[in-house]
Amino acid sequence: MKILLVTGRMAEAQVSAFAGEADVLVADVDVAAFITPDLLLCAAPRGYDLILIPGAITADFREAERALGGKIRLGPKHAADLGIVLHHLAKGEIELSRTIPACLLMEGKMRGEALDQVERLEAGAGSPQRIRGIKIGGSSRMKVLAEIVDATRYCSRALAEKIRYYEEQGADMIDLGIPLDARPDQVIAALQTAKKATNLPLSIDTIRPELILAGLEAGADLLLSLNAGNLPLVGYAVAGANVPAVIIPGPGSISLEENLLMAGEKGISMIADPVLDPPLQGLATSLQRYLLFRRDHPDIPLFFGAGNVAELMDADTAGVNALLAALGAETGASILFTPEFSAKAAGSVHELALASRMMMLAQKRHAPPKDLGLDLLILKEKRCLPEEAMPETFLDAKEGHKYEPDGRGSFRIFLSGGRILAQNLAQNGPIAVAGRNARDILNTLIEKGLVSRLDHAGYLGRELEKAEIALRLKRNYVQDELLWPSEKS
């Protein structure tokens, strides 16, 4: 295939560096994104099977395509991605688009293929247990069990909303954490509400025998947690209901193995929890327990309390949960358990759901979990773009600009209901514009004539962009305050 890469003068060196065997045409324009069909027609390149124009271009090149007699498609937005795009083109692995930049198209294609492969692997996986059709253990994917802490303290509507949120985040099962002071009727009511809100398997988490029995009565699909303190009182009822249970050590010095023996004698379908300890409170030792347990009991599914680590470490959870999922995969875990109890742990269910798929693909490929088509890169990137050279002359930005009030009024910007709000406190009544991205809101404010000063428009653009970043990262947003503390920036 004969390929031509079209660019502007400023990006010529970068494009040439990644062009490989493709030819490069420098259009009569400095900025590549400003290339028009007329400019390309003036250059009149012919004899090419494919002409790649910069991915940031939004113009329609179909007329130019007909005139030049070859395909014109969008390349990547950045020259640094040309190498991988050309590689996939040479192998016939990608069909480019007139409207979607090649980098986004390829990213979506790789992600879709990765998710399809996970589904195929899961469909063919064997497992020693199933909970309402969900495979547990064996070669199946690690399942994410999302806990709602103190579930009986929620009203019915709030509990249903929390369940639906976890389901949207990718949870495979929902756990209702039961406080010690709960009553059996509250457990039954919570499970009834949960069953109306979701078709996912439901568990309850309590050690009190009367609450475990209430959970059985209300149709729980899984029970957390049984040990020597409650097994004599509920064991046969659990076995008779054919409901799997997570077995834990204790009370006191009673070992996990002793409790598993007791549960097995009563005929309970078991999942073992060797207990993952918090960082610097025995985390490494507990991982060793998991490895030894897997060696000695290869057929018993393992429960991995990832939240015990992520909730007790002041670090961004995306990386922590990715690493925990990798450790879970290496130790043979079947269930990844987490709440999103603290603000810093928001997003943990989604992160573990994605990480569990990453680990399944990596294990299939016998390789580290990288270049899979799936990733948990949020604030950092796989590769840096080349830095552009400084122009020979430039102006230093002037400090201390004094803003004058906009005659059309000022705006209060805030987040509400998963959207960004810009509210004009006008004398004739407030006007609010809502959206999920800064561009649409700012364009609407300008189109409606609500902004009259350029410096005010610039200010609103900065604040709305901050609000959008905060929304995407699930951070707090306060107008005129930094997203990150200055000492960390």
N, C-alpha and C positions, 0 to 999 in steps of 0.2 A: 504494500500500500504506500502510495506516494502522498506525504503529508506536508502541508504548509502551515506554519505558525505565524499568525499576524499579531503585531504588537506596536507600541508607540516608541518614540525615541528614548524616553526615560527608562523603559524596562528592557531595552535591547540587550544589554549585557547579561541580565538575569535570564531572559528567555533563551539566549544563545547557549548559556552554560548548561541548560537542561534539555536542549533540543535533540540531542543524540543525532540520528540520521535524518531528522526532519529538516526541511528548509525553513528559513526565517525571513519574513517580509516586514520591514519597518514602514508603517504608514506615515503619512505626512501630518503627524499630530504628536504632541508631547506625551499626553496621558492616554494610555491604551484604552481605558474605559470609554473614551470619547470618540473612538473609531465609528464611523457611520457607513452605511451601505455605499453611499456616493464615493467616499474615500477609497473603499476597496475596489469599486468599479473603475476608478481613475487609475489605480495600480494595475488592474486587469490581469491578475495572475491566472494562468491556464495550465491544463495538463495535470491537475492534482486530483487524487481520489477524495481527499478530505482537506478542507480548510478549517483550521481551529482559530476562532476569534476569542478574545479575553472573556472569561466567565462573568465579569461584572457588566457587560454590555446588555442593554435591554431592548435595543432596536430590532426591527423585523428585517432579516436578511434574505427572505424567500425570493424576492425579485432578483437580488444579486446572485443568488444560487442558480436561478434559471438562466440568467445572462452568462454566467461563467461556466456553466455545465458541470459543476461538481458539488458535492455536499458541503454545506457550511454549517458547522456545529459549534456550540459553546465549549470552550476548554475550561480549565480550572480558573478560579478567581486569582490564584497566586502562582507565580512562575515556579516556585519551589515544588508544587504538586505536579508539574508537567511530566517529570520522569516516571512516576507511578501510573499516570494516565496513559502515557505512550506505551508503557510496558503491557498494560491490560489490553490496549487496542491491538498491539502486535499479536497477542495470544487469542484475539477474538472473543474476549471475555466481557466486553461492554459495548453497548450501543448508545452513542451520545445523542444529546437532545438539542433542539433549537431554543428551548426556554429554560432549561435547568442546567446550571454550571456543572461541568464534569466532576468536580470534586464532591459536590453534594449528591450527584447521581450515583457515583461510585460508593460513597459512604453509605447511602441508603441501600444499595444493592448488596454490599458486603454484610450489612447488618441484617437485611432480610434473609440472606442465605445462611448466616450464622444461626438465626432464630429457627429457620426451617430445619437445619441440621439437628439442633437441640430437640425439636419435636420428634424427629425421626428416631434419634437415639433413645428418647424417653419411651416412645411407642414400642421399641424393641427390647427395652430393659426388663430384666427379671427382678423380682422383689419378694421377700419373705412375708410381707404384710401389705394390706390395702386398707385405707381408712376412707370409707365412702367412695371407693374407686380410685383414690389417690395412692400411688405406689410409694411405699416406705421401705428404704433400705435396698440391699442388693446392689445392682448396677444402675439403679434409677437415680435421677437428679436429687440433690439435697433439697428438701422442701422447707419453705419459710413459714414458721408459725409465729404470727404477730399477736402479741399480748395487749389486751386492754386492761390496764391496771385499775383495780377497784371497780370492776364493771358494774356491780350492783348499786353503786352510788350515782350512776348515770340515770337520767330520765330516759324513757323509751326512745324518744326522738333523737336525743344526743347519742345514745348507744348505737342506734341504727346508722346514724351519720358516720360515726367512728368506724363501724364495720365496713360500710361502703367505701370509705376513704382507704382503709387497708386493702380492700379488694382491688381498688383502682391502682394501688401502688404495687400490686403483684403478689400479695400474700397467697399462699397455697391453703392455709388453714388459719382459723381465728381462735385465740385463746381468751377466755374470760377469767381474768384474775379476780379471785374472790377475797375480800378482806376478812380478817379473823372474826369480826363482830357481825358478819352477815347472818341472816336467817335462812332456813331452807326455802321458805316461800319466795324470798328475794332471788335466790339462785334459779328457781324454776321460772320466775317471771323474766329474768335476764335471758335465759336460754330460749324462752318462747319468743321474745323480741328478736333475738339473734337469728332464729330460724326463719322468721318472716323477712329479715333483711338480706339474707344470703343463702346460697346453696353450697357454700364451702363447708368442709368439715369443721365442727366446733368442739373445743375442749374447755374444761374448767380446771382451774389451778387452785387447789386447797388441800390441806392435810387433815381437816376436820372430818371425821367419819360421817356425821349426819349431813354435811354439805355434799360430800361425795355421793351419798345415797340419793340426795335430792337431784344431783346432776344426772345420775342414772335414770331416775324417774322421768326427768324432763327430756331425755334423749341425747345426752352428750355423746359425741363420737370418740372422744379420747379423754383420759383422766390424768391430771397432774396433781399431786405426786403421791405415790404409795411407798410406805416404808413399814418397819416393824411396829410403829406406833398405831397404824390404822389397818394394816393388812388382816390381823385377826378378826376385826369387826366388819370389814367390807369385802374381803377377798373373794368369798364364794359368790356374793352378789355380783361383783364385777365379772367374774368368770362366767356366771350364768347368763349375764347380759351380753357376753361376747364382745365387750368393749375393751380395746387395748389400753394399757396404762403405762405411764412413765414411772419407773422404779428408781428411787434415790437411796443413798446411804442413810443410816441413822434409825432412831434417835441415838445420840451419844456415839459410842464406839462401834456400833453394829455396822458391818461392812455392806457395801453394795452387793457383793456376791451372796452374802447370807440372806439378804432381802429378796434377791432374784430367786434363790432356792425356795424360799417360802412362797413367793408368788407363783413359781412354776408348779409346786406341789398342789396349789389350789386351781391350777388350770388357766391362769391368766395369760393373755397375749401380751408380751413384754417389750418395752423399749427401755434401754438402760441409760441412766444419766450419771456418769462418773463425776460430774460437777466441774465446770470450768471456773477456776478461781480468778479474781480480779488481778490486774497488773500489780506487781510487787507485793502481792498477797498470796503467792503460790501459783501464778499462771503457768510458768514453765513446768513445774512439778505436776500440775494437773494435766498438761498435755501429755506428759509421760504416762499418766494413769490411763488416758484414752488409748494411747498406742499399745500398752500392755493388755488392756481389756480387749481391744480389737484382735490382738494375737490369740488370746485365750478363748474368745467367744465370737468367732467370725460371723455367726448367723443371727446375732441379736442386734437389731437396729440401735443406733446411738443418737442420743439427744445432746445437742451442743448449744449451750447457753451463751450465744454471742453477746447478748445484751449485758452480761456480767462484766464484759471488758469495755465495750463501746460506751456504756453509760457511766463508767467509772474512770474515764480518761478524758482530760480536757484537750482533745485533738479533733480535727475535722473527721467525721465518721466515714466519708467515702473511702479513704485509704485504709482506715482501721477495719471496716467491714470487708473490704476486698481481701485484706490479709487474713482476717478471721475465716473467711470462706475458704481460702487456700489451705489454712491449717485444718479446718474441718474436713476438707477433701482428703488431705494426707492422713488424718486420723480415722477416716472411715465414717464420718458423721452422716446421719440420715436426715436429721431435722435441725435447722438453724432457727433458734428461738430468740426473739427480740421484742421489747416494747419500744415505743418512742416516748419514753416517760419525760425526759428532759428536753428543753428547747434545742440543745446542741445535738441531740440524737434525731431530730426531725429528718425524715428521708431514709432512715435506716432500713425500713422494710423494702423500699424500692432498691436500695443499694445491695442488700443481700439477695433479693430476687434476681437481679442482674448478675451479681457475682456468682451465684450458684450455677447459672447457665455458662458463664465464662469458664468455671472450673470443669464443668462437664465436657466442654469442647477441648480444653487444654489436656484433660486426661485422655480423651480419645486420640489426640494428636501426639501424646507422649512428649509434650513440650510445655514450657512456661506459659502462663496466661497473658500473652501479648500478641498483637497483630491477628486478633481473632475476628474482627468485625464488630465486636462488642467491647466497650471499655467503660471505666468509671473516672475518666479524666474530666474534671469540671473546671478547675482553676488553672491547671497546667496543660500543656500541649505536647504531642508526640515529637514535634520538630519546630524549630524556630525559623522564621522567614529571614532571608538575608537583610541586613541593615542597609538602608539607602545612604548614599554619601550626602554630606552637608553641602548646600549650595555655596558658591564662592562669596556671595554677599547675602546678608540677612539682617533683619531688624530685631533687636532685643525687645521682648514683650515689656510693655509699660506697666508698672505696678501702681496700685492705689487709685484705680478708676472710681469715680463717684457716680453712683447710679441716681438717676432722677425718676420719680414715680411715674408710672405709665398712666396716662389720662383715662385709659379704658379699665383701670382697676388692677388689683393684685390678685394672686392666686394662692390658695392653700393646696398643697399636694400631699396626698396620703394614700395608703393601701387599705382596701376593704373588700372582703369577699373574693379574694384572688384576683383583684383588678386594681389598676392605678386610677385614682381620681384626681382631677384638677378642678378645683371649685373657685369660681370668681365671686368674691364677696361684694357684689355690686349693690348700689343703693336701691335699685328697683327690683331687688330679689336675687338670690344666688343662682348662678348657672354652673352646673357640674358636667364635666366631660369624663367618661369612663372608657378605659381600654386596657389592653394587655401589653402594648408596646408604646414606647415614647414617640416614635415617628407619627403614628396615627393620631395620637392625642394632640401633638404640637401642630400638625397640619390642620386638624379640625379647629383648633383655637385661632389659627391665622385665617382660615377660610371664613370663619364666623365673625371676623373683625374684632376679636376680643383682645388683640395685641397690636399696639401701635408703635412701639419703640424697638429698634434692633437689639439694643443691649438687654431689654426685657425678654425678647424672644430667645436670645442666646442663653440667658439665665434659666428660662423655663426648659430649654433643651437639655441643659446640664442636669437639672434637678429631676426631670422626667426620666432621663437615662439612668440616673442613680436609682430611682424608684423601680425601674424595670430590672436592673441587676439585682436589687434586693428581693424583688418578687421571685425571680428565677432561682436565687440561691437560698430562699426561705429565711432571709435576714430581716431584722427590723429596719424600717425606713423612717427617719425623722428629717423633715425639711431643713436644709441649711446645716445639717450635721454630717460629718464624715461617715462613710459606710464602714470604714475600719478605723480603730483608734490611731491617732497620728504617730504614736510611738511605735506602732507596728508597720507603718507604711514605708 
